[in-house]
Amino acid sequence: MRLLLRSAGQKNTVLCFFLGFAILFAATSSAGTYDGTYGEKYEDTYGSDLEKIFESLFVLNIETYKTKGFRLYSTPAPDFQSLKKASEKGLYKTYPEFVEHLKTTYPDFYQNSVMVVGSQSLQFSNLAHPRRIFYGGGKVLTLQTNSVEMMETSSGKNFEFNEILFSNQNGPTFHENPKACLACHGVHSRPIWEPYDFWPTALNSFSGFSSSEEETHWIQKNLASTTSEDSAMNGFTSYLYHLNLEKWAQSEMPIQLKKSGLLPFALGVLAHCDEDTFFAKNFLPPSVRSTFEADFLERKRYGNQALTSFQTLLDRTYRNVFGVSPNRRIFSEKGQRKILYYTNFGWALEQAGLQISDFILSHAGNEEIVFTPSSFGTDLIGELYLHRPHLFEGITLSKFYLSPEKKHFMIVPECSQLAKLSQESLKDFEPKDQRLNSLAQVSDRRPALSRCIKCHSLPDDLYSPDLKMAPYIPFDRPQELSFLLQSTSLGERILNRIHRRDEKQMPPKTPLTDTETDAMVELIQRLSSSH
């Protein structure tokens, strides 16, 4: 309960929690009453209708939610194969005809979009030529002159990436699952999007506010009307975030967390039981607590450093587009609260052989902190409760109503019971010493290009001296990288280094897998050609 009360003073608390659909359940008039415990009453009350209840609460575009509710998978949206068939039927041949087909055939999908004026994808964009991102129905479709990129998924499935190019008068060419996509999105496949507060090159990205006079002038000049702070930005962020969260909840990773004995501890963190001063003492037996506490201060210091570094990177990205620094900085108080939270949750995941980076959608520069429109903890509890209900056997759950009408509520586990379960399940647990060395540590779980960016593209003052030894290569700025690849021998040198398996290989410690190497080769080849 403290989770909601702690945020009660924030202006958009109710709206943010409403967007976090996975934590909400609808109070129904079905037979039976729900007393907060797992068992037969769970099935009697909700049964197979539970997923429909969840979907009915999700709103993508806040500006239109009063008249039309767009749900996670139910919005009619184009998929790659249907667009290919439409082309074969002659419904469109040129890029303008494609845009008109999209607009008329999928009107609900077409009205949910975000504008990006600086892209890290193969679709270059700038203030003069923004990139438009449409979303809904488990799909994301991006438009840039003569180019269409697509991402699609269904409940709990991997993300697929496809491409349509309009490069000649013979009609579009369709590329199914191009290898180059894996360089950015990773072999484990995930969306890419920065924290909801501040995606530096997305329109009105600071929760709907512009962050400089330059940005405001661009908006006024290029758009008929500006968006409010309750803009579609948070809707798109929440959309991607929940697609990824649902995928994790339906994977084998929660089972691995349970088998490790760390599930009660992790649920305690997610339920914000860690706000208790005596959290470690209550949740961990002495033999485990000593290792946890030895890591804690180091992890907290690491988290603060990571937070500062990521803010520096976002500020630089903003200056590259608008020429000035943003006048809004987001990570101070909110970020400090998150450090403690993710320090504890990250420890549990790593002890179970998992990584918190699986929840992070940032392209680069952020491997530690999950920034979300709603509450990550209650969202993940809701997703697990929906897709893995057996994980909650023996755990008492309570309802916390979000309005006096008691139409919606969130599920809250009992902290004292979780503490007892955690103590019991970890009594024979032997913790691993997994203290982080420094910010120079590069996770192999991150996509290949993200690892390249960390060593070669981040500002000089961000990380440890180890990273400053790497020569600057603008892997995070594809348009600049494309120019260098076409005008110098840089591409040949990069390809040589990623194929080597000796002291000169790139990355230096752990080589890319064959799949990652193929992805980087195709990406370099694409950027080396005329664009």
C-alpha positions in Angstrom: 0.0 0.0 0.0 2.9 2.3 0.7 3.7 2.2 -3.0 0.7 4.3 -4.0 0.6 6.4 -0.9 4.3 7.4 -1.4 3.4 8.8 -4.8 0.1 10.4 -3.8 1.4 13.9 -4.0 2.4 13.6 -7.6 0.2 15.4 -10.1 -0.5 12.5 -12.4 -0.5 9.6 -9.9 -3.9 8.2 -10.8 -3.3 8.5 -14.5 0.2 6.9 -14.3 -1.2 4.0 -12.4 -4.1 3.7 -14.8 -1.6 3.3 -17.6 0.2 0.6 -15.7 -2.5 -1.9 -16.7 -0.8 -4.9 -15.3 -1.4 -3.9 -11.7 -5.1 -3.3 -12.1 -8.0 -5.6 -11.9 -11.6 -4.7 -12.4 -14.1 -5.3 -9.6 -16.8 -7.4 -11.2 -20.2 -8.7 -10.1 -19.3 -12.3 -10.8 -20.3 -15.0 -8.4 -18.0 -15.3 -5.4 -15.8 -12.9 -3.5 -12.1 -12.5 -3.6 -10.4 -12.6 -0.2 -6.9 -12.0 -1.4 -5.6 -15.6 -1.2 -4.6 -17.8 -4.0 -6.7 -20.8 -4.7 -10.1 -21.9 -6.0 -11.7 -18.4 -5.4 -9.2 -17.0 -7.9 -10.6 -19.2 -10.6 -14.2 -18.9 -9.5 -14.1 -15.1 -9.5 -12.2 -14.4 -12.7 -11.4 -17.6 -14.6 -10.5 -17.2 -18.3 -11.8 -13.7 -18.4 -8.8 -12.3 -16.5 -6.8 -11.4 -19.6 -9.7 -9.5 -21.1 -10.1 -7.5 -17.9 -6.4 -6.5 -18.1 -6.6 -5.5 -21.7 -9.7 -3.4 -21.3 -7.8 -1.1 -18.9 -4.9 -0.2 -21.1 -5.0 3.2 -22.8 -2.4 4.1 -25.4 -3.2 7.6 -26.4 -4.2 9.7 -23.3 -5.5 12.5 -25.4 -8.2 10.2 -26.9 -8.9 7.8 -24.0 -12.2 9.6 -23.1 -13.8 8.6 -26.4 -11.9 5.5 -27.4 -9.8 3.0 -25.5 -6.9 1.4 -27.4 -5.8 -1.9 -26.0 -2.5 -3.7 -26.1 -3.3 -6.2 -28.8 -6.8 -5.5 -30.0 -6.3 -2.3 -32.1 -6.5 -3.3 -35.8 -2.9 -3.0 -37.0 -1.0 -3.9 -40.1 1.4 -6.9 -40.0 4.2 -7.5 -42.4 2.6 -10.3 -44.4 -0.7 -8.4 -44.8 1.1 -5.4 -46.2 3.0 -7.6 -48.6 -0.2 -9.2 -49.8 -1.8 -5.7 -50.3 1.2 -4.7 -52.4 0.8 -7.9 -54.5 -2.8 -7.0 -55.1 -1.8 -3.6 -56.4 -3.3 -1.6 -53.5 -0.1 0.6 -53.4 3.1 0.8 -55.3 4.8 4.0 -54.2 5.7 5.3 -50.8 3.0 8.0 -50.8 0.4 5.4 -51.8 1.6 3.2 -48.9 1.1 6.0 -46.4 -2.4 6.6 -47.7 -3.2 2.9 -47.6 -2.0 2.8 -43.9 -4.2 5.8 -43.1 -7.4 4.6 -44.7 -7.1 0.9 -43.9 -5.9 1.2 -40.3 -7.3 4.6 -39.0 -7.2 3.7 -35.3 -3.6 2.6 -35.6 -2.7 5.6 -37.7 -3.8 8.2 -35.1 -1.5 6.8 -32.4 2.0 8.1 -33.2 5.1 9.7 -31.8 7.4 12.1 -33.7 11.2 11.6 -33.4 13.7 14.3 -34.7 16.9 12.4 -34.0 17.1 8.6 -34.6 19.7 6.0 -33.8 18.2 3.6 -36.4 18.8 3.0 -40.1 16.0 5.6 -40.7 17.9 8.9 -40.4 16.0 11.8 -39.0 16.6 15.4 -38.0 14.6 18.6 -37.4 13.9 19.0 -41.1 13.0 15.3 -41.7 11.4 13.8 -38.5 10.7 10.1 -38.1 7.1 9.1 -37.3 6.4 6.0 -35.1 2.9 4.4 -35.2 1.9 1.8 -32.6 -0.9 -0.5 -31.4 -2.1 -4.1 -31.8 1.2 -5.5 -30.8 2.9 -3.7 -33.7 5.2 -0.7 -34.2 5.6 0.8 -37.6 8.0 3.7 -38.4 8.0 5.9 -41.4 10.8 7.9 -43.0 11.0 8.9 -46.7 10.8 5.8 -48.8 11.5 3.5 -45.8 9.2 1.5 -43.5 10.5 -0.4 -40.4 8.2 -2.8 -38.5 8.3 -4.5 -35.1 5.6 -7.0 -34.2 4.9 -9.5 -31.5 2.0 -11.4 -29.9 1.5 -12.1 -26.2 4.7 -13.3 -24.7 6.4 -14.0 -28.0 9.7 -12.7 -29.3 9.8 -9.5 -31.3 10.2 -9.7 -35.0 11.7 -7.0 -37.1 10.9 -6.4 -40.8 11.5 -3.7 -43.4 9.9 -2.3 -46.6 11.9 -0.1 -49.0 10.6 2.0 -51.8 13.9 2.5 -53.8 12.7 2.4 -57.4 9.7 2.6 -59.6 9.1 -1.2 -59.6 7.3 -1.0 -56.3 8.4 -1.9 -52.7 10.9 -4.6 -51.7 10.2 -6.6 -48.6 12.9 -7.7 -46.2 11.9 -10.2 -43.6 13.9 -10.3 -40.4 17.0 -8.4 -41.7 20.1 -9.4 -39.8 21.1 -5.8 -39.3 18.1 -5.3 -36.9 19.7 -7.7 -34.4 22.8 -5.4 -34.1 20.6 -2.8 -32.2 17.7 -4.9 -30.9 19.8 -7.9 -29.8 19.6 -11.6 -30.4 17.2 -11.7 -27.4 15.0 -9.2 -29.3 13.6 -6.2 -27.4 12.2 -2.7 -28.3 14.4 0.4 -28.0 13.1 3.5 -26.3 14.6 5.8 -23.7 13.0 6.7 -20.3 9.5 8.1 -20.5 10.6 11.4 -18.8 13.2 12.3 -21.3 13.7 10.7 -24.8 15.9 13.6 -26.0 15.0 13.5 -29.6 11.3 12.7 -29.3 8.7 15.5 -29.5 7.7 16.9 -26.1 9.6 14.0 -24.5 9.8 15.4 -20.9 6.4 14.0 -20.0 4.9 16.2 -22.6 6.8 19.4 -21.8 9.3 21.0 -24.2 12.8 21.3 -22.6 14.1 24.4 -24.4 12.9 27.5 -26.3 14.4 25.9 -29.4 12.3 22.8 -29.1 9.1 24.9 -28.4 9.8 27.0 -31.6 10.2 23.8 -33.6 6.9 22.4 -32.3 5.0 25.6 -33.0 6.4 25.8 -36.5 5.9 22.2 -37.5 2.7 21.1 -35.7 -0.8 22.5 -35.8 -1.1 22.2 -32.1 1.2 21.2 -29.2 0.6 18.3 -27.0 -0.1 18.7 -23.3 1.8 17.0 -20.5 -0.8 14.2 -20.7 0.5 13.4 -24.2 0.7 10.2 -26.2 4.4 10.0 -25.3 3.8 8.2 -22.1 1.3 6.0 -23.9 3.9 4.8 -26.4 6.5 4.3 -23.6 4.0 2.3 -21.5 3.0 0.3 -24.6 6.6 -0.9 -25.4 7.4 -1.3 -21.7 4.4 -3.7 -21.2 5.1 -5.7 -24.3 8.6 -6.3 -23.0 7.4 -7.0 -19.4 4.9 -9.5 -20.6 7.5 -11.3 -22.6 9.7 -11.6 -19.5 6.8 -12.8 -17.3 6.0 -15.6 -19.8 9.6 -16.7 -20.2 11.4 -19.3 -18.1 13.2 -16.5 -16.1 10.5 -16.2 -13.3 10.7 -20.0 -12.9 14.5 -19.7 -12.5 14.0 -17.0 -9.9 11.7 -19.3 -7.9 14.0 -22.3 -8.2 16.8 -20.1 -6.8 14.8 -19.4 -3.6 15.0 -15.7 -4.2 11.4 -15.1 -5.4 10.0 -14.0 -1.9 13.0 -11.6 -1.6 12.4 -10.2 -5.1 8.7 -9.9 -4.5 9.5 -8.0 -1.3 11.5 -5.5 -3.4 8.8 -5.2 -6.1 6.2 -4.6 -3.4 8.4 -1.8 -1.9 8.9 -3.7 1.3 12.5 -2.4 0.9 11.4 1.0 2.2 11.6 -0.6 5.6 14.8 0.3 7.3 15.3 -3.3 8.4 14.6 -4.8 5.0 17.8 -6.9 4.8 17.6 -8.0 8.4 13.9 -9.1 8.0 14.3 -10.8 4.6 17.8 -12.4 4.7 19.3 -14.9 7.1 22.6 -13.8 8.6 24.7 -16.0 6.4 23.3 -14.4 3.3 22.9 -10.9 4.7 26.7 -10.5 5.2 27.3 -10.9 1.5 24.4 -8.7 0.6 25.5 -5.9 2.8 29.1 -6.1 1.6 27.8 -5.5 -1.9 25.3 -2.9 -1.0 27.4 0.2 -0.6 29.4 -0.6 -3.8 26.2 -1.2 -5.7 24.7 2.1 -4.4 27.8 4.0 -5.5 27.7 2.3 -8.8 24.0 3.2 -9.2 24.7 6.9 -8.5 27.5 7.0 -11.0 25.4 5.2 -13.6 22.6 7.7 -13.1 24.9 10.8 -13.5 26.5 9.3 -16.6 23.2 8.5 -18.3 21.9 12.0 -17.7 25.1 13.4 -19.2 24.6 11.2 -22.3 21.0 12.3 -22.7 22.0 16.0 -22.3 24.6 15.5 -25.1 22.0 13.8 -27.3 19.6 16.8 -26.8 22.4 19.3 -27.6 23.2 17.5 -30.8 19.7 18.1 -32.1 18.6 21.5 -30.6 22.0 23.1 -30.1 21.4 23.8 -26.4 21.2 21.9 -23.1 17.7 21.0 -21.8 16.3 23.2 -19.1 14.7 20.3 -17.4 16.7 17.6 -15.6 14.8 14.5 -14.5 16.9 12.2 -12.5 17.6 14.0 -9.2 15.0 13.0 -6.6 13.3 10.4 -8.6 16.5 8.8 -9.7 17.9 8.6 -6.1 14.8 6.7 -5.0 15.2 4.2 -7.8 18.9 3.5 -7.1 18.1 1.8 -3.8 15.2 -0.1 -5.3 17.1 -1.5 -8.3 20.2 -2.1 -6.3 18.2 -4.7 -4.2 16.2 -6.1 -7.2 19.3 -6.4 -9.3 21.1 -8.3 -6.6 18.4 -10.9 -6.4 18.3 -11.3 -10.2 22.1 -11.7 -10.5 22.2 -14.2 -7.6 19.6 -16.2 -9.6 21.7 -16.0 -12.8 19.5 -13.3 -14.4 20.1 -9.6 -15.4 18.1 -6.5 -14.8 19.2 -5.3 -18.2 16.4 -7.5 -19.7 13.9 -4.9 -18.4 15.8 -1.9 -19.7 14.9 -0.5 -23.2 17.6 2.1 -23.4 19.8 1.8 -26.5 23.0 2.5 -24.6 24.4 4.2 -21.6 21.9 2.7 -19.1 22.2 -0.9 -17.9 21.0 -0.5 -14.4 17.8 1.6 -13.9 14.3 1.0 -15.3 12.4 4.2 -15.9 8.6 3.7 -16.5 5.4 5.7 -16.6 3.9 3.6 -13.9 5.2 1.5 -11.0 7.6 -1.2 -12.2 7.2 -3.3 -9.1 3.4 -3.5 -9.1 3.4 -3.8 -12.9 5.7 -6.9 -12.8 3.7 -8.4 -9.9 0.6 -8.0 -12.0 2.2 -9.6 -15.0 3.5 -12.5 -13.0 0.1 -12.9 -11.3 -1.6 -13.0 -14.7 0.8 -15.3 -16.5 2.4 -17.3 -13.7 -0.2 -17.5 -10.9 1.4 -20.7 -9.4 4.3 -18.5 -8.3 2.0 -17.0 -5.7 1.0 -20.3 -4.0 1.1 -19.8 -0.2 1.4 -16.0 -0.5 -1.4 -13.8 0.9 -2.4 -11.0 -1.4 -4.6 -8.0 -0.7 -6.6 -5.6 -2.8 -5.9 -1.9 -2.7 -8.6 0.1 -4.4 -7.6 3.0 -6.6 -10.9 4.9 -6.3 -13.8 5.3 -3.9 -16.0 3.6 -6.4 -13.9 0.4 -6.0 -13.9 -0.2 -9.8 -10.2 -1.0 -10.0 -7.6 -2.2 -7.6 -4.0 -3.4 -7.5 -2.6 -6.6 -6.0 -0.4 -6.1 -2.9 1.5 -9.0 -1.3 1.9 -8.9 2.5 5.5 -7.8 3.4 5.7 -9.6 6.8 4.7 -12.9 5.2 7.2 -12.4 2.3 10.0 -11.8 4.9 9.3 -15.1 6.6 9.1 -17.0 3.3 12.4 -15.4 2.2 14.2 -16.3 5.5 13.0 -19.9 5.1 13.8 -20.3 1.4 17.3 -18.8 1.8 18.4 -20.6 5.0 20.7 -22.9 3.1 21.4 -20.5 0.2 25.1 -19.8 -0.7 25.3 -16.3 -2.2 27.8 -15.6 -5.0 30.3 -12.8 -4.7 29.2 -10.8 -7.8 30.4 -7.3 -7.0 30.6 -5.0 -10.0 34.1 -3.9 -10.9 33.2 -0.5 -12.5 31.1 1.1 -15.1 33.6 -0.2 -17.6 32.0 -3.6 -17.2 30.1 -4.5 -20.4 27.2 -7.0 -20.3 27.2 -9.6 -22.9 23.4 -9.6 -22.6 23.3 -6.2 -24.2 22.9 -5.9 -28.1 26.2 -5.8 -30.0 25.9 -2.2 -31.1 25.1 -1.2 -27.5 28.4 -2.7 -26.4 30.2 -0.8 -29.2 28.6 2.4 -28.1 29.6 2.0 -24.5 33.4 1.8 -25.4 33.6 4.0 -28.4 30.8 6.6 -28.5 30.0 7.9 -25.0 31.4 11.3 -23.7 34.9 11.1 -22.4 33.9 12.0 -18.8 31.3 9.3 -18.4 33.0 6.1 -17.4 36.3 4.7 -16.1 39.7 5.4 -17.7 39.6 1.9 -19.2 36.9 3.1 -21.7 38.8 6.3 -22.7 41.4 4.2 -24.4 39.0 3.2 -27.2 39.0 5.5 -30.2 35.9 7.6 -30.8 33.5 6.0 -33.3 30.0 7.5 -33.6 28.1 4.2 -33.3 25.3 6.1 -31.6 24.9 8.5 -34.5 24.2 6.4 -37.7 24.1 9.4 -40.1 27.6 10.5 -39.0 28.8 6.9 -39.0 27.4 6.4 -42.5 29.4 9.4 -43.8 32.7 8.1 -42.2 32.1 4.6 -43.6 31.6 6.0 -47.1 34.5 8.4 -47.0 37.2 6.4 -45.1 38.4 2.9 -44.5 36.7 2.7 -41.1 34.2 0.0 -42.2 37.0 -2.3 -43.3 38.8 -1.9 -40.0 35.7 -2.5 -38.0 34.9 -5.7 -39.9 38.4 -6.9 -39.5 38.3 -6.4 -35.7 35.0 -8.1 -35.1 36.1 -11.2 -37.0 39.4 -11.5 -35.1 39.7 -13.9 -32.2 42.9 -12.7 -30.5 44.1 -9.7 -28.5 42.9 -7.3 -31.2 39.4 -8.6 -31.4 36.4 -6.2 -30.8 34.8 -6.4 -28.3 38.1 -7.1 -26.4 37.1 -9.5 -23.7 34.2 -11.6 -25.1 33.9 -11.9 -28.9 30.6 -11.5 -30.7 28.7 -14.6 -31.4 28.4 -15.7 -35.1 24.8 -14.3 -35.1 26.0 -11.0 -33.7 28.9 -10.8 -36.1 26.6 -11.4 -39.1 24.3 -8.6 -37.8 27.1 -6.1 -37.4 28.4 -7.0 -40.9 25.1 -6.3 -42.5 24.6 -3.1 -40.5 28.1 -1.8 -41.6 27.4 -2.7 -45.2 24.0 -0.9 -45.1 25.5 2.2 -43.6 28.4 2.0 -46.1 26.1 2.2 -49.1 24.4 5.4 -50.3 21.5 6.3 -48.0 
